[in-house]
Amino acid sequence: MMAASAVVMFGMLGLTTDLGRVYIVKNELQSFADASSMAAALQLNGTADGLKAADTAAANGPVGPAGSYNGWHFDSTKVAAPATTYSTTYNGSYYSSGSGSVDPTSRFVQVLASADVPLYFLPILPSVGNTLTVKAVATAGQSVKNNIGSGGANGVAPFSPDAHSAADANFGYTKGSLYTLRMTPPGHGGATCPGDAGWTDPNPPQDRGYINLGQGNSNPGIGDVLDNNTTYGLNVTAGIDIPWVPGQKHVGPFVQTRFNQDTDTTFETYAQYMSGGKGNGRRILIVPVNDPVQSSIDGAAYIAGFAAFFLQNDFASLYGNTDPLCGEYLGPATLNSLQPGPTPASPGGYYAVQLFQ
């Protein structure tokens, strides 16, 4: 009776102890897979380098104050070699970055994490091994959004550059070129940035490129949106009119404040900035791009879509408001990411990373 009871007792002990540990590991791996897939999806930018960066992010897990969060067994053991695959559609076929079938413009990433959990009591039962492989899978991706609030890192900046071609997915812009976010007064030559050379703005000269996201026409209001993530309740959507803020505003100090909020204020270009790997993204602005032809008809900024721009590091002249505010065009906007989207988010949208599974 004792021998027969012992088998049952050890079986019950295994159910409470071993399976309890298995469920804990399952939750740990699921938390890792969820966070890891999100971190990887933020790296996708339509290039092979973006896939490599996503692989690294998926393997290490998201980085926080204590470093990379990639552990299980109460954070004492690293998740070994999670399997990471990519797809252009959520329900499509997923491929690893090293395969010849993967598409660099993939927008979805799937992370499969696994671990072998040792069993201490259940192996006394027949056909039960000494370990149990536990797995967890998560899929995250860049979904297309068409509606975004106003306010700093949480939304759009209070500028609206002119599209050179509203029908083009990239607004007629070239990645890496500088375009005018805020124009200078006609009295100062009406100077524009290099990418706008030869471009004629059909909007009236009093419209300098500022838009009213609900903050009004004051300098502090513009600064609040740009620097303090102030949200004024306006939901910006492609296809709507946003009133211009007329006249030349003294926004140089606010632009400098936003610039200084970044953890990397050294490098001039976006490529150098990303290579340095120290920035927090505050120099990247998401702006609603206007269709200048329709805007001139409507008398307000007619929004064609969203784009990401990178702030350069020469702002001394802005305090006198004699030069235009230039931004380096990065490509489609991705909310809360250092990377632009992999492909234009048509029609007129932007990307937001979210967990799907």
SVG drawing of the C-alpha trace seen along z (x, -y; Angstrom):
<svg xmlns="http://www.w3.org/2000/svg" viewBox="-11 -92 40 94">
<polyline fill="none" stroke="black" stroke-width="0.4" points="0.0,0.0 2.8,-2.4 4.5,-1.6 1.3,-2.1 0.5,-5.3 4.0,-6.6 3.5,-6.6 0.3,-8.5 1.8,-10.9 4.9,-11.6 2.6,-12.0 0.5,-14.6 3.6,-16.3 4.8,-16.4 1.5,-17.9 1.8,-20.6 5.5,-21.3 6.8,-20.3 3.7,-21.5 3.6,-24.6 7.1,-25.4 6.2,-24.6 3.4,-27.2 5.7,-29.8 8.3,-29.2 5.5,-29.3 4.5,-32.8 8.1,-33.9 8.7,-32.8 5.5,-34.4 6.4,-37.7 9.8,-37.5 8.3,-36.6 5.7,-39.4 8.3,-42.1 10.9,-40.6 8.6,-40.7 7.6,-44.3 11.3,-45.3 12.1,-43.6 9.1,-45.1 10.4,-48.6 13.6,-47.9 11.9,-47.0 12.6,-49.7 12.4,-47.9 16.1,-47.1 18.3,-44.0 20.0,-46.0 16.6,-46.5 16.1,-42.7 19.5,-42.2 18.7,-44.8 15.4,-43.1 17.2,-39.7 19.4,-41.3 16.5,-42.9 14.6,-39.7 17.5,-37.7 18.3,-40.2 14.8,-41.3 13.9,-44.9 16.6,-47.0 15.7,-48.7 17.4,-50.3 18.8,-47.0 19.9,-46.0 18.4,-43.4 15.4,-41.6 15.9,-38.1 15.7,-35.8 13.6,-33.0 13.9,-30.8 13.3,-34.0 15.6,-35.9 18.6,-33.7 18.8,-32.0 19.0,-33.5 16.5,-32.6 18.6,-30.7 18.4,-31.4 14.7,-32.3 13.5,-31.6 12.7,-34.8 10.8,-35.0 9.3,-37.7 6.4,-38.3 4.9,-41.1 1.4,-40.2 0.1,-39.0 -1.4,-35.8 1.3,-35.2 4.3,-32.9 7.1,-33.7 10.8,-33.3 14.0,-33.8 16.2,-36.8 18.9,-34.4 16.6,-32.7 16.3,-33.6 12.6,-33.9 12.4,-36.7 11.2,-40.1 13.2,-43.1 9.9,-45.1 8.4,-42.7 6.2,-44.4 5.5,-41.5 7.8,-39.5 7.2,-36.3 9.3,-35.2 9.3,-31.6 11.0,-31.1 11.6,-27.7 13.3,-26.2 13.8,-22.7 12.4,-22.6 13.9,-19.9 11.3,-17.7 12.0,-16.3 8.9,-14.3 6.9,-13.5 9.6,-11.2 8.6,-8.6 5.6,-8.0 5.9,-5.8 6.8,-7.4 7.6,-10.8 11.1,-12.2 13.4,-14.2 12.7,-17.5 9.8,-19.1 10.2,-21.5 8.1,-24.6 7.4,-27.0 5.9,-30.5 5.2,-32.4 4.2,-36.0 3.7,-38.1 4.1,-41.8 3.9,-44.1 3.6,-47.6 -0.1,-48.3 -1.2,-51.2 -2.9,-54.0 -4.6,-57.1 -5.4,-59.0 -2.9,-60.5 -3.2,-62.9 -1.2,-66.1 1.7,-66.5 5.5,-65.8 6.5,-62.2 2.9,-61.2 1.8,-62.7 2.6,-65.2 4.8,-68.3 3.2,-71.7 4.8,-72.0 3.4,-71.0 5.9,-70.9 4.7,-71.1 4.5,-67.9 6.3,-68.2 3.9,-65.6 0.9,-64.7 0.1,-61.7 3.5,-60.2 3.8,-57.8 6.9,-59.7 5.4,-63.1 8.0,-63.7 10.7,-63.7 14.1,-61.9 15.3,-60.2 18.4,-61.9 17.5,-65.3 16.7,-68.4 13.2,-69.9 11.6,-73.1 9.5,-72.6 9.3,-76.3 9.9,-79.0 11.6,-82.3 9.8,-85.6 9.8,-87.1 11.8,-90.0 14.6,-87.7 14.7,-86.3 12.1,-83.6 14.9,-81.1 14.1,-77.4 16.1,-74.2 18.2,-72.4 15.5,-69.8 13.1,-72.6 15.4,-74.3 13.3,-75.5 10.1,-74.7 7.4,-77.4 4.9,-77.3 1.4,-78.2 0.3,-79.1 0.2,-82.8 3.4,-84.2 2.0,-84.7 1.8,-80.9 5.2,-79.9 4.6,-76.2 3.1,-76.3 -0.2,-74.6 -2.7,-75.0 -3.2,-71.7 -5.4,-73.4 -2.6,-75.3 -3.5,-78.6 -1.1,-81.1 1.2,-81.9 4.8,-81.0 4.4,-79.2 1.5,-77.1 3.7,-75.9 6.5,-75.2 4.2,-73.1 3.3,-70.9 6.9,-70.5 8.7,-70.1 6.2,-69.1 4.1,-66.5 1.1,-68.7 -2.0,-67.3 -4.8,-69.7 -7.3,-67.1 -7.1,-67.4 -7.1,-64.1 -5.0,-64.5 -6.2,-62.5 -5.2,-62.5 -7.8,-64.4 -8.6,-67.1 -7.9,-70.8 -5.8,-72.2 -5.7,-76.0 -2.4,-77.7 -0.7,-79.7 0.1,-82.9 3.2,-85.0 6.8,-84.3 7.0,-82.9 10.0,-82.9 10.3,-79.1 14.1,-78.8 14.4,-78.3 11.6,-75.6 13.3,-73.8 16.6,-73.9 14.8,-72.5 13.4,-69.6 16.8,-69.0 18.5,-69.0 16.0,-66.5 17.7,-63.8 20.4,-61.8 22.5,-62.3 23.1,-65.9 26.4,-65.3 25.8,-63.9 24.7,-65.9 23.0,-63.3 20.5,-60.5 22.9,-57.8 25.5,-59.0 23.0,-59.3 21.8,-55.7 25.4,-54.5 26.2,-56.1 23.4,-54.2 22.9,-56.6 19.8,-58.6 16.4,-58.4 14.5,-59.6 13.6,-63.1 15.3,-64.6 12.8,-62.7 9.6,-64.5 6.4,-63.1 4.8,-65.8 1.6,-66.0 2.6,-66.8 0.2,-69.1 -0.9,-69.1 0.0,-72.7 -2.2,-72.9 -5.3,-71.9 -4.2,-73.9 -4.0,-77.1 -7.6,-76.4 -8.9,-75.6 -7.0,-78.4 -5.7,-75.8 -3.2,-72.9 -4.9,-70.1 -3.2,-67.0 -2.0,-64.4 -0.3,-62.1 2.5,-61.7 6.3,-61.6 9.3,-61.4 12.0,-64.1 15.3,-64.3 16.4,-67.6 19.8,-68.8 22.2,-70.3 22.7,-73.9 20.1,-76.1 22.1,-79.2 20.5,-81.2 17.0,-80.2 17.1,-82.5 17.1,-85.4 14.5,-83.6 16.4,-84.4 16.9,-80.9 14.4,-78.1 14.0,-75.1 15.3,-72.1 14.5,-68.5 16.1,-65.4 13.4,-63.3 13.5,-59.7 10.5,-58.1 7.2,-56.9 6.6,-57.7 6.6,-55.0 5.2,-56.1 7.7,-55.9 10.4,-54.4 13.9,-55.5 13.2,-53.8 11.0,-54.9 8.4,-52.5 9.5,-49.8 7.3,-51.1 5.0,-54.1 1.9,-53.6 -0.6,-54.2 -3.0,-55.9 -1.6,-58.8 -1.1,-56.9 1.7,-56.0 2.9,-52.9 2.3,-51.9 3.8,-48.8 1.4,-46.5 1.2,-43.0 -1.1,-40.7 -0.8,-37.4"/>
</svg>
